Amino acid sequence: MPKKVIGRIDKADFPLLGLFDIDIKIDTGAYTSSIHCHKVKVEEGMLKCKFYDKGHPLYNGKEITFKNYALTKVKSSNGMVQERYKVKTTMLLFNKKYKINLTLSTRNDMKYPILIGRRFLNNKFIVDVHLKNLSFDIKDQTITQ
């Protein structure tokens, strides 16, 4: 299967999370993909966090609950290892649904709430850093929402 070209930034849908047109940054320096949230906690066997995105006021403070989750170790660019929760969900890009693992990260100053790493990109996409919003520009509005 030929690889699809993706730009350095885009917008994606996460239908299982009820999140649509969310800004994503393609980060070839990161191995894992992550979603930036805060107030991560486990209550009654469920993982809960609050989603925050400056560009989407309707999602500011939206609580997301995960029934299935795991702990994983993530090494940052400065070499520090951090233990994070990891969840599985689906992401819609180029009008196609993909399974994706996301680690939960609390970073309030992030411009892009979701980083897409190499593990997801591998064997599916080629990154052209001169381009942006390739998937969003061809989005089929009848597939989502």
C-alpha positions as CSV (number, residue, x, y, z in Angstrom):
1,M,0.0,0.0,0.0
2,P,1.5,3.4,-0.9
3,K,2.2,5.8,1.9
4,K,0.1,9.0,2.1
5,V,1.7,12.4,2.4
6,I,0.9,14.3,5.5
7,G,1.9,17.9,6.4
8,R,3.5,19.2,9.6
9,I,0.1,20.1,11.1
10,D,-3.5,19.1,10.5
11,K,-6.8,18.6,12.1
12,A,-8.2,15.2,13.0
13,D,-11.4,13.7,14.5
14,F,-11.4,11.3,17.5
15,P,-15.0,10.0,17.3
16,L,-14.8,7.6,20.3
17,L,-13.8,10.6,22.4
18,G,-16.4,13.0,20.9
19,L,-13.6,15.3,19.7
20,F,-13.7,16.7,16.1
21,D,-11.5,19.0,14.1
22,I,-8.8,18.9,16.8
23,D,-5.4,20.4,16.0
24,I,-2.6,17.9,15.7
25,K,1.1,18.3,15.2
26,I,3.1,15.7,13.4
27,D,6.2,15.1,15.5
28,T,8.8,12.8,13.9
29,G,11.0,13.4,16.9
30,A,8.6,11.7,19.1
31,Y,8.1,7.9,19.1
32,T,4.7,7.9,20.8
33,S,1.7,10.0,20.2
34,S,0.1,11.9,23.0
35,I,-3.0,13.9,23.9
36,H,-2.6,16.8,26.3
37,C,-5.0,16.9,29.2
38,H,-5.0,17.7,32.8
39,K,-6.5,16.4,36.1
40,V,-5.7,12.8,35.2
41,K,-7.0,10.4,37.9
42,V,-8.2,6.9,38.4
43,E,-11.6,6.5,40.1
44,E,-13.5,3.3,40.5
45,G,-11.3,1.5,37.9
46,M,-11.9,4.2,35.3
47,L,-9.2,6.6,34.0
48,K,-10.5,10.2,33.9
49,C,-9.0,13.4,32.5
50,K,-10.1,16.8,31.3
51,F,-9.4,17.8,27.8
52,Y,-8.3,21.3,27.0
53,D,-7.7,23.0,23.7
54,K,-7.5,26.8,23.4
55,G,-9.0,26.6,19.9
56,H,-12.1,24.6,20.9
57,P,-13.9,26.4,23.7
58,L,-16.7,23.7,23.7
59,Y,-14.0,21.1,24.8
60,N,-12.4,23.2,27.5
61,G,-12.8,21.2,30.6
62,K,-14.6,18.3,28.9
63,E,-14.0,15.1,31.0
64,I,-13.0,12.1,29.1
65,T,-13.3,8.6,30.7
66,F,-11.4,5.5,29.6
67,K,-12.4,2.0,30.7
68,N,-9.3,0.4,29.2
69,Y,-5.8,1.9,29.8
70,A,-2.3,1.0,30.7
71,L,0.9,2.5,32.2
72,T,3.9,3.0,29.9
73,K,7.3,4.7,30.1
74,V,8.0,7.6,27.8
75,K,11.4,9.1,27.2
76,S,11.3,12.8,26.6
77,S,13.7,14.7,24.2
78,N,15.9,15.7,27.2
79,G,16.3,12.0,28.2
80,M,14.0,12.0,31.2
81,V,11.8,8.9,31.5
82,Q,8.3,9.5,32.7
83,E,5.5,7.0,33.4
84,R,2.2,7.9,31.7
85,Y,-1.2,6.4,31.1
86,K,-1.8,5.1,27.6
87,V,-5.2,4.7,25.9
88,K,-6.4,3.2,22.6
89,T,-8.8,5.1,20.4
90,T,-9.5,5.8,16.8
91,M,-8.5,8.8,14.7
92,L,-10.0,9.9,11.4
93,L,-7.5,11.2,8.9
94,F,-7.9,11.5,5.1
95,N,-11.5,10.2,5.6
96,K,-10.1,6.9,7.0
97,K,-10.3,5.6,10.5
98,Y,-7.0,4.5,12.1
99,K,-6.4,2.8,15.5
100,I,-4.0,4.9,17.6
101,N,-2.4,4.7,21.1
102,L,-2.2,8.0,22.9
103,T,-0.3,8.7,26.1
104,L,-1.8,11.3,28.4
105,S,0.3,14.3,29.1
106,T,-0.2,17.4,31.1
107,R,1.4,20.3,29.3
108,N,-0.7,23.5,29.6
109,D,1.4,25.6,27.3
110,M,1.1,23.4,24.2
111,K,0.0,25.0,21.0
112,Y,-1.2,21.7,19.6
113,P,-3.2,19.4,22.0
114,I,-2.2,16.2,20.2
115,L,1.2,15.1,19.0
116,I,1.4,12.3,16.4
117,G,4.6,10.3,16.7
118,R,6.6,7.9,14.6
119,R,5.0,4.8,15.9
120,F,1.7,5.8,14.3
121,L,3.2,7.3,11.2
122,N,5.4,4.3,10.4
123,N,4.5,2.5,7.1
124,K,1.4,4.8,6.6
125,F,2.6,8.3,6.0
126,I,5.4,10.4,4.6
127,V,5.8,13.8,6.2
128,D,6.3,16.9,4.1
129,V,7.1,19.8,6.5
130,H,6.2,22.4,3.9
131,L,2.5,21.3,3.9
132,K,-0.3,21.6,6.4
133,N,-4.0,20.6,6.8
134,L,-4.0,18.1,3.9
135,S,-6.5,15.8,5.6
136,F,-8.7,18.6,6.9
137,D,-8.9,20.2,3.4
138,I,-10.4,17.1,1.9
139,K,-12.5,16.1,4.9
140,D,-15.8,14.5,4.0
141,Q,-18.3,16.1,6.4
142,T,-20.8,13.3,5.9
143,I,-18.5,10.7,7.6
144,T,-18.1,12.4,11.0
145,Q,-20.5,13.7,13.5
